[in-house]
Amino acid sequence: MKTWTVEFDTRAARELRALDHTTRRRILRFLRQRIAGDEDPRRLGRPLKGQSVPLWRYRVGDHRLVCSIEDDRLIVLVVRLGHRKEVYRR
């Protein structure tokens, strides 16, 4: 069984720290239990359309995580996270 590693881009780490404690714990639990422990992290997400680099989104309540999946290194890199109304804005 593959074990995936979850990493945070500096911007995503900053966005995570800005969230309230309960939301932060919920997101980290989701990443640790559902994404890192899954054989294929794409199974739980959806691809973002119109991107030059293939990105995936995951839904955790009202928040969204935008991730890049690196199959060769077994890494899920969180590049953005935030409330669903704001996360897709640049």
DOPADREN-280225 format. One line per 3 residues: number of its first residue (from 1); their letters; for each residue x negated, y negated, z negated of N, C-alpha, C. Coordinates in steps of 0.1 Angstrom, whole numbers, plus 5000, padded with zeros to 4 digits. Each point is the difference from the previous one (the first is absolute). Example, Ala and Ser with C-alpha at 12.3 -4.5 7.8 and 13.67 -1.06 7.14 Angstrom:
DOPADREN-280225
1	as	4868,5057,4922,5009,4988,5000,4991,4988,5000; 5004,4989,5007,4991,4989,5000,5008,4989,4992
end
This chain:
DOPADREN-280225
1	mkt	4992,5012,5000,5008,4988,5000,4991,4988,5000; 5004,4990,5008,4992,4987,5001,5004,4992,4988; 4990,4992,4995,5003,4990,4990,4996,4987,5006
4	wtv	5010,4991,5000,4997,4987,5006,4996,4990,4989; 4992,4991,5003,4996,4989,4991,5007,4987,5004; 5005,4993,4990,5007,4987,5003,4990,4989,4996
7	efd	4998,4991,5009,4991,4988,4997,5008,4988,5004; 4995,4988,4994,5007,4988,5002,4990,4990,5007; 5005,4993,5010,4993,4989,5006,5000,4989,4989
10	tra	4991,4991,5001,4999,4989,4990,5013,4992,4999; 5006,4997,5011,5013,4992,5000,5011,5008,4993; 5001,5013,5003,5010,5009,4994,4998,5001,4985
13	are	4987,5001,4996,4997,5001,4986,5005,4988,4993; 4997,4988,5006,5005,4987,4994,5015,5000,4999; 5007,5004,5011,5014,5001,5000,5006,5009,4989
16	lra	4993,5011,4998,5004,5010,4990,4999,4994,4986; 4989,4993,4997,4998,4994,4987,5010,4989,4997; 5006,4993,5011,5009,4990,4998,5014,5005,4997
19	ldh	5003,5013,5001,5013,5005,4997,5002,5002,4985; 5013,5001,4996,5002,5003,4986,4996,5014,4997; 4998,5003,4987,4995,5012,4995,5008,5012,5005
22	ttr	5013,4999,4999,5009,5012,5003,4999,5003,5015; 5000,4990,5008,4999,5003,5015,4986,5005,5003; 4990,4995,4994,4986,5004,5003,4999,5015,4996
25	rri	5005,5004,4989,5000,5014,4995,5007,5009,5010; 5012,4995,5004,5008,5008,5009,4993,5003,5014; 4994,4989,5005,4992,5002,5013,4988,5009,4998
28	lrf	4993,4998,4989,4988,5009,4998,5004,5014,4998; 5011,5003,4993,5005,5013,4998,5004,5006,5013; 5007,4993,5009,5004,5004,5013,4987,5004,5008
31	lrq	4990,4992,5000,4988,5003,5008,4993,5012,4995; 4999,5001,4987,4992,5011,4993,5008,5013,5002; 5013,5001,4998,5007,5012,5000,5005,5004,5014
34	ria	5005,4991,5007,5007,5003,5013,4990,5000,5012; 4992,4989,5000,4991,4999,5012,4987,5008,4999; 4993,4998,4989,4987,5007,4998,5002,5015,4999
37	gde	5011,5004,4994,5003,5014,4998,5006,5007,5012; 5003,4993,5011,5007,5006,5011,4990,5005,5011; 5004,5010,5007,4992,5006,5011,4999,4990,5011
40	dpr	5011,4993,5003,5000,4990,5011,5007,4987,4995; 4993,4990,4998,5006,4987,4995,5009,4994,5010; 5000,5003,5012,5009,4994,5010,5014,5005,4998
43	rlg	5002,5011,4994,5013,5006,4998,5009,4991,4992; 4995,4993,4991,5007,4991,4991,5002,4986,5005; 4993,4996,5010,5000,4986,5005,5006,4999,5014
46	rpl	4999,4988,5005,5005,4997,5014,4989,4992,5006; 4998,5002,5013,4990,4992,5007,5005,4986,5003; 4991,4990,4999,5004,4986,5003,4999,4999,5016
49	kgq	5009,4993,5005,5000,4999,5015,4993,4986,5004; 4994,5000,5012,4994,4988,5005,4987,4997,4994; 4993,5009,4994,4987,4997,4994,4989,5006,5009
52	svp	4989,4993,5001,4989,5005,5008,4993,5011,4993; 5000,4999,4987,4994,5011,4991,5012,5007,4994; 5001,5013,5001,5012,5007,4995,5000,4999,4985
55	lwr	5011,4994,4995,5002,4998,4986,5013,5008,4996; 5000,5004,4987,5012,5007,4995,5006,4992,4988; 5013,5001,4998,5006,4993,4989,5007,5010,4991
58	yrv	4999,4997,4987,5007,5008,4990,5009,4992,4992; 5011,5005,4996,5010,4993,4992,5000,5004,4986; 4998,4991,4991,5001,5003,4985,5010,4989,4995
61	gdh	5012,5004,4999,5011,4991,4995,5001,4988,5010; 4999,4988,4995,5001,4988,5009,4986,4996,5005; 4990,5008,4997,4986,4996,5005,4996,5009,5011
64	rlv	4991,4995,5008,4995,5008,5012,4985,5000,4999; 4994,5011,5003,4985,5002,5001,4997,5002,5015; 4991,4992,5005,4995,5002,5014,4986,5006,4999
67	csi	4999,5011,5006,4987,5008,4999,4995,5004,5013; 4987,5002,5000,4992,5006,5011,4996,5014,4995; 5002,5010,5009,4997,5014,4996,4987,5004,5008
70	edd	4990,5004,4993,4987,5004,5006,4999,5015,4999; 5004,5008,5010,5000,5014,5000,4986,5007,4998; 4990,4994,5006,4987,5006,4999,4994,4999,4986
73	rli	5004,4990,4992,4995,4998,4987,5010,5003,4989; 5012,5004,5004,5011,5003,4991,5003,4988,4990; 5001,4988,5006,5002,4988,4992,5013,4993,5005
76	vlv	5008,4996,4991,5012,4992,5002,4996,4986,4995; 4998,4990,5009,4995,4987,4996,5012,4991,4999; 5004,4994,4989,5011,4991,4998,4994,4986,5004
79	vrl	5006,4995,5011,4995,4987,5005,5009,4988,4996; 5013,5003,4997,5009,4989,4996,5011,5007,4991; 5005,4993,4990,5011,5004,4992,5007,4988,4995
82	ghr	5013,5002,4999,5008,4989,4995,5015,5003,5001; 5008,4990,4997,5015,5001,5001,5003,5002,5015; 5011,5007,5002,5004,5003,5014,5002,4988,5009
85	kev	5005,4989,4994,5002,4988,5007,4988,4992,5004; 4989,5003,4994,4988,4992,5002,4988,5007,5005; 5000,5013,4999,4987,5008,5003,4997,5000,5015
88	yrr	5009,4998,5009,4997,5001,5014,4996,4986,5006; 5001,4990,4992,4995,4987,5004,4985,4999,4999; 4994,4992,5008,4985,4999,4999,4996,4991,4990
end
